[in-house]
Amino acid sequence: MGEVKIRKLEDLNISPSIINKLREAGYRTLEALAAANINELATVVGIPLPTAQRIVNQAREALGLRFKTALELKKERLGIKKITTGSKNLDSLLGGGVEVKTITEFFGEYGTGKCFVGNTRTVYMKEGYIEVKSIEDMFNGLADELTPLPYEGGQLIPLKDVRVLSYVSGGLMVSKAYGLYRERVIYVTDVRLDNGLVLSVTPIHPVLTVAGGKLIWKRANDLNVGDMVVGISDSPEELIDSRGGIHNVNYELHEVEDVKIRHYDGYVYDLVVPDTHNFISADGLILHNTQLCHQLSVNVQLPIEKGGLGGKALYIDSEGTFRWERIEAMARGVGLDPDKVMENIMYIRAVNSDHQMAVVDEVMELIPKENIRLIVVDSITGHFRAEYPGRENLAIRQQKLNRHLHQLNRIADMYDVAVVVTNQVMARPDVFYGDPTQAVGGHVLAHAPGVRIQLRRSRGNRRIARVVDAPHLPEGEAVFAITEHGIRDVEE
């Protein structure tokens, strides 16, 4: 007879009554048992300490968690499975793709520089009233009621009960605005349209255009004379009824007559609208506000021979960045059924850091049941930064973040899944040479991931990825592109 493969609690050499106690206490998988604290297990389940030690040892032996020779470790490493990013260049940089059994961190300039000058006219609802103001006046008015907070090199006013019109899937919806942001810049791009309007935005601000019968977001600096910009012909404030509903919408196209970059010494502003990442200005223009996580959530479902793992993804969203529209486009781009792909992505919005950590605890039961092969946390530090601001809270924040990262590391290693986290960056004003930004999270986050990749913008839709830390990868950079169908290599 061959060796019996142990896959579940019932396969262990323990009595059915103790198995029932383990399940009632939340220890429902071998992985949960293997990671258990011996003293805690004995207390919670109500069993003697030697029995708890024997049970944990059995679980660890069944999972192969024992001393190994370097040769055994080498053979395991050679068999590590990987998920393709969609770009051969980026896959090569990562040593073949995003690995299972480790945390891969992507950090950098995730924003799109989506800000516009102060005289941009906004329309918004607050406490049941519709207001039409310049965004500068809106900021100054709200600053009298709410204190602006330092954020990402600028200032942010957290908003309550503020709603705006935004564009989604060919229609408009009323969306909640969570914040109003401003920062100083030295350049803006003026886009003059054929109806006399001039849109003044940062050079990389996306603008919704039509080309070849398709809607395409183009950065302001990439617009050309003759491009067609999408707008609405109705007065936005008249589209919203008293109950917050939307009347029928008429769209129109505006031809670009001129595009110029100019020096600018002043503030630019942005409304934070997580649901749609855009809002409609009072002049009827659609103003825009992470692609790798979306792409990996699709690609993990591909068969192994095509760079996937034939499994599902779990997406923990802390910032409202998940967009099903991108999933749909990316699924089509790799020849998969969009609806089936979306069925295989388990999504949850984490409302705070405690919820984010609790979700990860629950994942242990879901992984074997749902065949989850990828866990995404986007972003890992967002809630921790918001809930524990200032140096006086730094120690508490770092301890809690450290526990969270150990949760994820343990799951990645024991369940043979890939864990991908995104992270924010902050400015380092003391740096005069080199990169003036660094990832948030300090030493705790710097040492937890097995692979750290910095992303930065390049020309057009190009991005540059650089290996910051990975013990098994050489230093290097790779250029890839964010296209309509997802992450791809740059077409020369």
WOMO-V322574 format. One record per residue. N is the residue number from 0. RES is the residue in one small letter. SS is DSSP state (H for helix, E for strand, - for the rest). PSI is psi in degrees with one decimal (* if undefined). OMEGA is omega as a letter, one per 40 degrees, with the letter a starting at -180 (none if undefined). Layout:
# WOMO-V322574
N/RES/SS/PSI/OMEGA ; N/RES/SS/PSI/OMEGA
This chain:
# WOMO-V322574
0/m/-/143.3/i ; 1/g/-/173.0/i ; 2/e/-/134.9/i ; 3/v/-/126.2/a ; 4/k/-/123.1/i ; 5/i/-/119.2/a ; 6/r/-/-21.1/a ; 7/k/-/172.1/a ; 8/l/H/-38.9/a ; 9/e/H/-19.8/i ; 10/d/H/-13.4/i ; 11/l/-/158.1/a ; 12/n/-/65.5/i ; 13/i/-/158.2/a ; 14/s/-/152.0/i ; 15/p/H/-33.8/a ; 16/s/H/-39.4/i ; 17/i/H/-36.7/i ; 18/i/H/-42.9/i ; 19/n/H/-40.9/i ; 20/k/H/-40.1/i ; 21/l/H/-45.3/a ; 22/r/H/-41.8/i ; 23/e/H/-30.9/a ; 24/a/-/-3.1/i ; 25/g/-/1.3/i ; 26/y/-/86.3/a ; 27/r/-/-6.1/a ; 28/t/-/161.3/i ; 29/l/H/-38.0/a ; 30/e/H/-39.9/i ; 31/a/H/-39.0/i ; 32/l/H/-44.6/a ; 33/a/H/-31.3/a ; 34/a/-/-1.2/a ; 35/a/-/148.3/i ; 36/n/-/128.6/a ; 37/i/H/-49.5/a ; 38/n/H/-42.2/a ; 39/e/H/-42.2/i ; 40/l/H/-46.1/a ; 41/a/H/-40.7/a ; 42/t/H/-48.5/a ; 43/v/H/-42.3/a ; 44/v/H/-22.5/a ; 45/g/-/45.3/i ; 46/i/-/158.1/i ; 47/p/-/153.5/a ; 48/l/H/-42.6/i ; 49/p/H/-34.4/i ; 50/t/H/-42.0/i ; 51/a/H/-41.7/i ; 52/q/H/-41.8/a ; 53/r/H/-40.4/a ; 54/i/H/-45.1/a ; 55/v/H/-40.8/i ; 56/n/H/-40.7/i ; 57/q/H/-44.5/a ; 58/a/H/-41.9/a ; 59/r/H/-38.9/i ; 60/e/H/-40.8/a ; 61/a/H/-32.0/a ; 62/l/-/1.3/i ; 63/g/-/20.0/a ; 64/l/-/81.0/a ; 65/r/-/176.1/i ; 66/f/-/139.0/a ; 67/k/-/155.3/i ; 68/t/-/161.5/i ; 69/a/H/-33.0/i ; 70/l/H/-40.9/i ; 71/e/H/-40.4/a ; 72/l/H/-39.5/i ; 73/k/H/-45.0/i ; 74/k/H/-37.5/i ; 75/e/H/-44.2/a ; 76/r/H/-37.8/i ; 77/l/H/-23.7/a ; 78/g/-/6.7/a ; 79/i/-/130.4/i ; 80/k/-/152.6/a ; 81/k/E/153.2/i ; 82/i/E/128.6/i ; 83/t/-/145.7/i ; 84/t/-/-14.6/a ; 85/g/-/-13.2/i ; 86/s/-/123.9/i ; 87/k/H/-36.7/i ; 88/n/H/-47.1/a ; 89/l/H/-39.1/i ; 90/d/H/-43.3/a ; 91/s/H/-41.7/i ; 92/l/H/-36.7/a ; 93/l/-/5.5/a ; 94/g/-/26.1/i ; 95/g/-/-7.4/i ; 96/g/-/-172.8/i ; 97/v/E/122.7/a ; 98/e/E/151.1/i ; 99/v/-/170.2/i ; 100/k/-/16.8/i ; 101/t/E/165.6/i ; 102/i/E/127.9/i ; 103/t/E/124.9/a ; 104/e/E/130.8/i ; 105/f/E/124.5/i ; 106/f/E/155.0/i ; 107/g/E/-153.2/a ; 108/e/-/79.5/a ; 109/y/-/-27.6/a ; 110/g/-/167.5/a ; 111/t/-/16.4/a ; 112/g/-/41.2/a ; 113/k/-/64.8/a ; 114/c/-/154.2/a ; 115/f/E/160.9/a ; 116/v/E/164.6/a ; 117/g/-/-25.1/a ; 118/n/-/5.1/i ; 119/t/-/125.8/a ; 120/r/E/129.3/a ; 121/t/E/155.5/i ; 122/v/E/128.1/a ; 123/y/E/160.6/i ; 124/m/E/132.8/i ; 125/k/E/122.5/i ; 126/e/-/37.5/i ; 127/g/-/-4.7/a ; 128/y/E/145.7/i ; 129/i/E/126.0/a ; 130/e/E/141.8/i ; 131/v/E/113.0/a ; 132/k/E/163.2/i ; 133/s/E/152.2/a ; 134/i/H/-25.9/i ; 135/e/H/-45.0/i ; 136/d/H/-36.5/i ; 137/m/H/-45.6/a ; 138/f/H/-49.0/a ; 139/n/H/-39.5/i ; 140/g/H/-44.4/i ; 141/l/H/-28.7/i ; 142/a/H/-24.5/i ; 143/d/H/-27.3/a ; 144/e/H/-37.4/a ; 145/l/-/137.1/a ; 146/t/-/122.5/i ; 147/p/-/140.7/a ; 148/l/E/145.1/i ; 149/p/E/134.0/a ; 150/y/E/124.3/i ; 151/e/-/41.6/i ; 152/g/-/0.6/i ; 153/g/E/-147.3/i ; 154/q/E/142.7/a ; 155/l/E/130.7/i ; 156/i/E/113.3/i ; 157/p/E/134.8/a ; 158/l/-/148.8/i ; 159/k/-/138.1/i ; 160/d/-/38.5/i ; 161/v/E/126.1/a ; 162/r/E/148.9/a ; 163/v/E/163.8/i ; 164/l/E/137.1/i ; 165/s/E/161.2/a ; 166/y/E/135.8/i ; 167/v/E/124.6/i ; 168/s/-/50.9/i ; 169/g/-/0.2/i ; 170/g/E/-176.7/i ; 171/l/E/154.2/i ; 172/m/E/159.5/i ; 173/v/E/120.7/a ; 174/s/E/152.3/i ; 175/k/E/132.8/i ; 176/a/-/126.0/a ; 177/y/-/-14.6/a ; 178/g/E/160.1/i ; 179/l/E/121.3/a ; 180/y/E/148.8/i ; 181/r/E/152.1/i ; 182/e/E/163.9/i ; 183/r/E/140.3/i ; 184/v/E/167.4/a ; 185/i/E/-8.1/i ; 186/y/E/143.8/i ; 187/v/E/159.7/i ; 188/t/E/127.7/i ; 189/d/E/121.2/i ; 190/v/E/109.5/a ; 191/r/E/130.1/a ; 192/l/E/165.8/a ; 193/d/-/-10.5/i ; 194/n/-/9.1/i ; 195/g/-/-11.8/i ; 196/l/-/144.8/i ; 197/v/E/117.8/i ; 198/l/E/115.8/a ; 199/s/E/110.0/a ; 200/v/E/169.8/i ; 201/t/-/150.0/a ; 202/p/-/-28.4/a ; 203/i/-/15.5/i ; 204/h/-/126.7/i ; 205/p/E/142.1/i ; 206/v/E/134.8/a ; 207/l/E/122.5/a ; 208/t/E/168.7/i ; 209/v/E/131.0/i ; 210/a/E/125.5/i ; 211/g/-/32.1/i ; 212/g/-/7.8/a ; 213/k/E/147.4/i ; 214/l/E/129.3/a ; 215/i/E/132.1/i ; 216/w/E/121.7/i ; 217/k/E/140.4/i ; 218/r/E/146.5/a ; 219/a/H/-40.5/a ; 220/n/H/-15.4/i ; 221/d/H/-0.7/i ; 222/l/-/148.2/i ; 223/n/-/155.7/i ; 224/v/-/130.8/a ; 225/g/-/-16.3/i ; 226/d/-/150.5/a ; 227/m/E/118.5/a ; 228/v/E/135.6/a ; 229/v/E/136.6/i ; 230/g/E/-178.6/i ; 231/i/E/141.8/a ; 232/s/-/-16.0/a ; 233/d/-/159.6/i ; 234/s/-/118.8/a ; 235/p/H/-39.2/a ; 236/e/H/-21.3/i ; 237/e/H/-8.8/i ; 238/l/H/-23.3/a ; 239/i/E/126.3/i ; 240/d/-/177.7/a ; 241/s/-/-20.5/i ; 242/r/-/5.7/a ; 243/g/-/7.8/i ; 244/g/-/174.7/a ; 245/i/E/131.3/i ; 246/h/-/175.2/i ; 247/n/-/143.5/a ; 248/v/-/137.5/i ; 249/n/-/127.4/a ; 250/y/E/156.5/i ; 251/e/E/160.7/i ; 252/l/E/139.7/i ; 253/h/E/129.4/i ; 254/e/E/136.4/i ; 255/v/E/123.3/i ; 256/e/E/-24.3/a ; 257/d/E/145.3/i ; 258/v/E/121.5/a ; 259/k/E/138.9/i ; 260/i/E/137.3/i ; 261/r/E/156.3/i ; 262/h/E/144.6/a ; 263/y/E/124.3/i ; 264/d/E/83.9/a ; 265/g/E/-173.0/a ; 266/y/E/146.8/i ; 267/v/E/158.0/a ; 268/y/E/159.6/i ; 269/d/E/135.7/i ; 270/l/E/132.2/a ; 271/v/E/109.5/a ; 272/v/-/85.6/a ; 273/p/-/-31.0/a ; 274/d/-/-37.6/a ; 275/t/-/-13.2/a ; 276/h/-/28.8/i ; 277/n/E/165.1/i ; 278/f/E/162.3/a ; 279/i/E/125.6/i ; 280/s/E/166.5/i ; 281/a/-/-16.4/i ; 282/d/-/4.0/i ; 283/g/-/11.3/i ; 284/l/E/146.5/a ; 285/i/E/112.0/a ; 286/l/E/121.7/a ; 287/h/E/153.6/i ; 288/n/-/*/none ; 289/t/-/124.2/a ; 290/q/H/-36.0/a ; 291/l/H/-40.6/a ; 292/c/H/-39.7/i ; 293/h/H/-45.5/a ; 294/q/H/-43.1/i ; 295/l/H/-33.6/i ; 296/s/H/-27.9/i ; 297/v/H/-49.6/a ; 298/n/H/-28.0/i ; 299/v/-/-20.6/a ; 300/q/-/-11.1/i ; 301/l/-/154.7/i ; 302/p/-/160.8/a ; 303/i/H/-39.8/a ; 304/e/H/-14.6/i ; 305/k/H/11.1/i ; 306/g/-/7.8/i ; 307/g/-/-168.1/i ; 308/l/-/5.7/i ; 309/g/-/32.7/a ; 310/g/-/-173.8/a ; 311/k/E/169.1/i ; 312/a/E/147.5/i ; 313/l/E/123.3/a ; 314/y/E/111.1/i ; 315/i/E/112.6/a ; 316/d/E/112.6/a ; 317/s/-/-9.4/a ; 318/e/-/8.3/i ; 319/g/-/32.6/a ; 320/t/-/-7.1/a ; 321/f/-/130.9/a ; 322/r/-/113.0/a ; 323/w/H/-26.4/i ; 324/e/H/-38.7/i ; 325/r/H/-38.2/i ; 326/i/H/-43.8/a ; 327/e/H/-47.9/a ; 328/a/H/-41.0/a ; 329/m/H/-36.6/i ; 330/a/H/-45.1/i ; 331/r/H/-36.1/a ; 332/g/H/-24.5/i ; 333/v/-/12.0/i ; 334/g/-/25.0/i ; 335/l/-/156.0/i ; 336/d/-/117.6/a ; 337/p/H/-40.6/a ; 338/d/H/-41.2/i ; 339/k/H/-38.4/i ; 340/v/H/-45.0/a ; 341/m/H/-31.5/i ; 342/e/H/-28.4/a ; 343/n/-/8.6/i ; 344/i/E/112.4/i ; 345/m/E/120.4/a ; 346/y/E/141.2/i ; 347/i/E/138.5/i ; 348/r/E/118.0/i ; 349/a/-/121.2/a ; 350/v/-/-21.1/i ; 351/n/-/179.1/a ; 352/s/H/-36.6/i ; 353/d/H/-42.5/i ; 354/h/H/-41.0/i ; 355/q/H/-42.7/a ; 356/m/H/-35.7/i ; 357/a/H/-37.3/i ; 358/v/H/-42.6/a ; 359/v/H/-36.1/i ; 360/d/H/-39.6/a ; 361/e/H/-20.4/a ; 362/v/H/-29.0/a ; 363/m/H/-35.2/i ; 364/e/H/-32.7/a ; 365/l/H/-33.5/a ; 366/i/H/-56.4/i ; 367/p/H/-32.5/a ; 368/k/H/-39.7/a ; 369/e/H/0.9/a ; 370/n/-/48.9/i ; 371/i/E/126.6/a ; 372/r/E/-6.9/i ; 373/l/E/132.1/i ; 374/i/E/125.9/i ; 375/v/E/132.8/i ; 376/v/E/111.0/a ; 377/d/E/101.4/e ; 378/s/-/162.1/a ; 379/i/-/-32.6/a ; 380/t/-/-7.5/a ; 381/g/H/-55.4/a ; 382/h/H/-37.2/a ; 383/f/H/-40.8/i ; 384/r/H/-41.7/a ; 385/a/H/-36.1/a ; 386/e/H/-21.4/a ; 387/y/-/65.2/a ; 388/p/-/156.8/i ; 389/g/-/157.5/a ; 390/r/H/-29.0/a ; 391/e/H/-21.8/i ; 392/n/H/4.4/a ; 393/l/H/-43.6/a ; 394/a/H/-44.0/i ; 395/i/H/-44.1/a ; 396/r/H/-46.0/a ; 397/q/H/-37.6/i ; 398/q/H/-43.0/a ; 399/k/H/-42.0/i ; 400/l/H/-37.6/i ; 401/n/H/-43.3/i ; 402/r/H/-40.7/a ; 403/h/H/-44.1/a ; 404/l/H/-35.5/i ; 405/h/H/-36.0/i ; 406/q/H/-52.2/a ; 407/l/H/-40.0/i ; 408/n/H/-41.9/a ; 409/r/H/-42.9/i ; 410/i/H/-43.5/a ; 411/a/H/-44.4/a ; 412/d/H/-43.6/a ; 413/m/H/-29.8/a ; 414/y/H/1.8/i ; 415/d/-/45.1/i ; 416/v/-/160.7/i ; 417/a/E/135.2/i ; 418/v/E/123.5/i ; 419/v/E/127.7/i ; 420/v/E/145.4/i ; 421/t/E/157.4/a ; 422/n/E/155.6/i ; 423/q/-/166.4/i ; 424/v/E/158.8/i ; 425/m/E/156.7/a ; 426/a/E/147.4/i ; 427/r/-/94.8/a ; 428/p/-/-14.6/a ; 429/d/-/-3.9/a ; 430/v/-/121.1/a ; 431/f/-/-22.8/i ; 432/y/-/146.0/a ; 433/g/-/-162.5/a ; 434/d/-/120.2/a ; 435/p/-/12.7/i ; 436/t/E/154.3/i ; 437/q/E/156.6/a ; 438/a/E/145.8/i ; 439/v/-/153.8/i ; 440/g/-/-12.8/i ; 441/g/H/-154.6/a ; 442/h/H/-30.5/a ; 443/v/H/-49.1/a ; 444/l/H/-28.7/a ; 445/a/H/-30.2/a ; 446/h/H/-9.4/a ; 447/a/H/-49.9/a ; 448/p/-/148.5/i ; 449/g/-/-28.4/i ; 450/v/E/130.0/i ; 451/r/E/125.0/a ; 452/i/E/126.2/i ; 453/q/E/134.6/i ; 454/l/E/139.6/i ; 455/r/E/157.7/a ; 456/r/E/152.9/i ; 457/s/-/-163.2/a ; 458/r/-/139.5/i ; 459/g/-/-130.8/a ; 460/n/-/14.5/a ; 461/r/E/147.6/i ; 462/r/E/151.1/i ; 463/i/E/125.2/i ; 464/a/E/138.3/a ; 465/r/E/133.2/i ; 466/v/E/117.8/i ; 467/v/E/-39.6/a ; 468/d/E/123.0/i ; 469/a/-/116.2/a ; 470/p/-/-23.7/a ; 471/h/-/1.8/a ; 472/l/-/141.2/i ; 473/p/-/158.0/i ; 474/e/-/146.5/i ; 475/g/-/173.5/i ; 476/e/E/157.0/i ; 477/a/E/142.6/i ; 478/v/E/132.8/i ; 479/f/E/174.3/a ; 480/a/E/146.1/i ; 481/i/E/107.0/a ; 482/t/E/178.1/i ; 483/e/-/-32.2/a ; 484/h/-/6.0/i ; 485/g/E/-158.6/a ; 486/i/E/126.7/a ; 487/r/E/169.5/i ; 488/d/-/156.8/a ; 489/v/-/131.0/i ; 490/e/-/119.5/a ; 491/e/-/*/none
